[in-house]
Amino acid sequence: MVWATSEYFFNWNDGYVEGLCRGFKGGILKQSDYSNLRQCESLEDVKLHLQSTDYGGFLANEAGDITLPVLSEKLQEHYVNLFETMRTQAVEPLNTFFDYICYGYMIDNIILLITGTLHGRDIAELFPKCHPLGMFESIGSLYIATTPAELYNSVLIDTPIAPYFLECISSEDLNELNIEIIRNKLYKAYLEDFARFCEELGNESGESMKELLQFEADRRAFIITVNSFDTELTKDDRSKLYPKCGKLFPEGLAMLGECEDYDQVRNVASYYPDYRKCFEGVDDAGDTTLEDLFYQMEVHKNKLCFLHHFNLSVFYSFVKLKEQECRNIIWIAECISQKHKSKIDNYVPIF
C-alpha cells in the first residue's frame, strides 16, 4: 500500500499528535539541568531536582531510599507513557508507523525470553524485564512455552514480528551460540522492512526517516564487524547480517565484509565523512568510545528532524532522544552512587 499523501493535509490527521510530540520534546532536559544533576551528592538529590522538571513527581510513590533499578524503571515508564499518549491519538499511516517503532523492542523482548528459556529460566520471571514498548496483546500466550522450540512456534503464531522469524530463523537455530546472530538477523529484516515502509510514505517523512534508518543500518554494520573479530563468525556469515538499507550499501558493506581488524574498519569509514569523524574521535584511553560517538551522531540527527514540519520522523526521534536522556541520567546517578564523579561528564548532551 502506498501511503504518500500531500503535506497540505498533514495537519488534518496528524497535526494534533505532532503538536503533542513537540510539546513533550520541550520537556527534555537542558544543559542547565545536567549541571544541577552533576552537583547532586545522593540519589535523593537527583530525585529532588528531577521533580522540578517535566518528570514531576514520577518517584513520589516510591517509599524508602531510591535505588538505580527503581530510577531506571521509572524513567522508562515516564517516556513510555508519553509515547502511549501520542499513540492513542494516531490514525493511519501514523498508527502503523508507531507499530514499526515498537517492533525493535519486540525483537529485544523475544530474544530476552529465548535466552532465558535456553538457561532454564521461568518465562514468568522474565516478563518484568521486558521493555514496555515491546509488549503486545498476545504476549501472554508465550507463558505456556517451556522450551526454545515451543517459544519459537508461539512467536510465529502470535506476534507481530512473526514475518521476520519466518524470513530469517528456523527452530534449529535456537541455541546459545547463535543468539546474537539471531538478534542481528531479525534487526536486519526489521530495518529493511521499516525502510521500505518509510519510502512508501514519501514526502518529508520518507526523506527524514531514510536518513535516520540509513544511520542505524550503518552503525549496526560497523558494530557487527568490530565485534566479530576473534570469534568463530566467518566473513561470509558476517556479511549476511549487514542491513542493506544504509549509505554503506553496496560498496561499503563489501569492504566491511573483507575486514580482518579494527584498522581496516576505520579505513572503510574514512570514505564516509560522518563516520570518519566518529572513528577519528575515539579516545585510546577509553574515555570516548566508538559507541559514545555513534550516540552523539544519533542525537544530532534526531534533533535535526524537529527543524522540519509535516513529517512523522519526529515521533521516532522523540523516542530516541528520550532513551538517550534516560542513559544520561542513569550514568550521572551511577557516578554519584559509586562516589566516582571523575567520569560524571561522560554523557551525551542533547540540548
Order of alpha helices (4+ residues) and beta strands (2+ residues): alpha-alpha-alpha-alpha-alpha-alpha-alpha-alpha-alpha-alpha-alpha-alpha-alpha-alpha-alpha-alpha
